[in-house]
Amino acid sequence: MKVDRMGRPISNNLQGASLNIGDRVRMSALGRERHPRYGDRQGVIVGIASPSILRVKFDATKTTVSIHRGYLEHV
């Protein structure tokens, strides 16, 4: 079983959300308003930083970023 950096078990299903690890996402309208530099980027959810924060690897970037789940939507 996978565990997060705090030793808590994690699964591919993010509880209480329709977003799962491996899903393709883009910034929502609210996300683009709050973080305009991310614009219309698309990427993949690669992990969970906290219950409300997801780790996303945007296309054409080398690193992942932590983004609030409310700022993301399915492609």
BALOBA-1460 file (C-alpha; in Angstrom, 3 decimals):
// residues 75
<rec num="1" residu="m" x="0.000" y="0.000" z="0.000"/>
<rec num="2" residu="k" x="1.254" y="3.466" z="-0.865"/>
<rec num="3" residu="v" x="1.717" y="6.000" z="1.912"/>
<rec num="4" residu="d" x="2.130" y="9.760" z="1.801"/>
<rec num="5" residu="r" x="5.093" y="11.579" z="3.309"/>
<rec num="6" residu="m" x="3.361" y="11.564" z="6.715"/>
<rec num="7" residu="g" x="2.952" y="7.775" z="6.619"/>
<rec num="8" residu="r" x="-0.811" y="7.877" z="6.001"/>
<rec num="9" residu="p" x="-2.174" y="5.322" z="3.518"/>
<rec num="10" residu="i" x="-3.280" y="6.757" z="0.178"/>
<rec num="11" residu="s" x="-5.236" y="5.312" z="-2.701"/>
<rec num="12" residu="n" x="-5.818" y="6.301" z="-6.307"/>
<rec num="13" residu="n" x="-9.300" y="7.510" z="-5.392"/>
<rec num="14" residu="l" x="-9.259" y="10.984" z="-3.853"/>
<rec num="15" residu="q" x="-11.974" y="10.854" z="-1.218"/>
<rec num="16" residu="g" x="-14.986" y="13.091" z="-1.809"/>
<rec num="17" residu="a" x="-13.874" y="14.167" z="-5.268"/>
<rec num="18" residu="s" x="-14.279" y="13.070" z="-8.825"/>
<rec num="19" residu="l" x="-10.570" y="13.715" z="-9.474"/>
<rec num="20" residu="n" x="-8.263" y="10.688" z="-9.332"/>
<rec num="21" residu="i" x="-4.533" y="10.181" z="-9.607"/>
<rec num="22" residu="g" x="-3.764" y="9.782" z="-13.291"/>
<rec num="23" residu="d" x="-6.669" y="11.973" z="-14.503"/>
<rec num="24" residu="r" x="-5.988" y="14.660" z="-17.102"/>
<rec num="25" residu="v" x="-6.949" y="18.089" z="-15.783"/>
<rec num="26" residu="r" x="-6.776" y="21.760" z="-16.685"/>
<rec num="27" residu="m" x="-7.154" y="24.956" z="-14.722"/>
<rec num="28" residu="s" x="-10.790" y="25.903" z="-14.065"/>
<rec num="29" residu="a" x="-12.076" y="29.436" z="-14.632"/>
<rec num="30" residu="l" x="-11.501" y="30.205" z="-10.941"/>
<rec num="31" residu="g" x="-8.004" y="28.714" z="-11.148"/>
<rec num="32" residu="r" x="-7.128" y="30.828" z="-14.201"/>
<rec num="33" residu="e" x="-8.425" y="33.919" z="-12.397"/>
<rec num="34" residu="r" x="-6.389" y="33.242" z="-9.247"/>
<rec num="35" residu="h" x="-3.258" y="31.953" z="-11.043"/>
<rec num="36" residu="p" x="-3.152" y="33.594" z="-14.488"/>
<rec num="37" residu="r" x="0.405" y="32.447" z="-15.207"/>
<rec num="38" residu="y" x="-0.822" y="28.834" z="-15.443"/>
<rec num="39" residu="g" x="-3.362" y="29.878" z="-18.105"/>
<rec num="40" residu="d" x="-4.953" y="27.067" z="-20.095"/>
<rec num="41" residu="r" x="-2.315" y="24.465" z="-19.255"/>
<rec num="42" residu="q" x="-3.272" y="20.815" z="-19.101"/>
<rec num="43" residu="g" x="-1.609" y="18.119" z="-17.065"/>
<rec num="44" residu="v" x="-1.944" y="14.930" z="-15.034"/>
<rec num="45" residu="i" x="-2.646" y="14.464" z="-11.325"/>
<rec num="46" residu="v" x="0.384" y="12.643" z="-9.915"/>
<rec num="47" residu="g" x="-0.260" y="12.756" z="-6.177"/>
<rec num="48" residu="i" x="-1.860" y="14.242" z="-3.098"/>
<rec num="49" residu="a" x="-0.132" y="16.917" z="-1.031"/>
<rec num="50" residu="s" x="-3.003" y="17.255" z="1.476"/>
<rec num="51" residu="p" x="-6.744" y="16.540" z="1.433"/>
<rec num="52" residu="s" x="-7.476" y="19.707" z="-0.557"/>
<rec num="53" residu="i" x="-4.198" y="20.080" z="-2.482"/>
<rec num="54" residu="l" x="-3.248" y="17.932" z="-5.479"/>
<rec num="55" residu="r" x="0.156" y="17.493" z="-7.123"/>
<rec num="56" residu="v" x="-0.100" y="18.148" z="-10.872"/>
<rec num="57" residu="k" x="2.506" y="17.746" z="-13.595"/>
<rec num="58" residu="f" x="1.610" y="20.112" z="-16.408"/>
<rec num="59" residu="d" x="2.525" y="19.174" z="-19.974"/>
<rec num="60" residu="a" x="5.880" y="20.585" z="-21.138"/>
<rec num="61" residu="t" x="7.138" y="21.128" z="-17.567"/>
<rec num="62" residu="k" x="9.722" y="19.113" z="-15.661"/>
<rec num="63" residu="t" x="8.402" y="19.645" z="-12.150"/>
<rec num="64" residu="t" x="5.096" y="19.176" z="-10.372"/>
<rec num="65" residu="v" x="3.085" y="21.907" z="-8.668"/>
<rec num="66" residu="s" x="0.658" y="21.834" z="-5.750"/>
<rec num="67" residu="i" x="-2.757" y="23.209" z="-6.648"/>
<rec num="68" residu="h" x="-6.020" y="23.411" z="-4.709"/>
<rec num="69" residu="r" x="-8.546" y="20.915" z="-6.075"/>
<rec num="70" residu="g" x="-11.082" y="23.745" z="-6.580"/>
<rec num="71" residu="y" x="-8.815" y="25.247" z="-9.242"/>
<rec num="72" residu="l" x="-8.827" y="22.082" z="-11.390"/>
<rec num="73" residu="e" x="-11.341" y="20.444" z="-13.719"/>
<rec num="74" residu="h" x="-11.353" y="17.387" z="-15.988"/>
<rec num="75" residu="v" x="-10.265" y="17.894" z="-19.584"/>
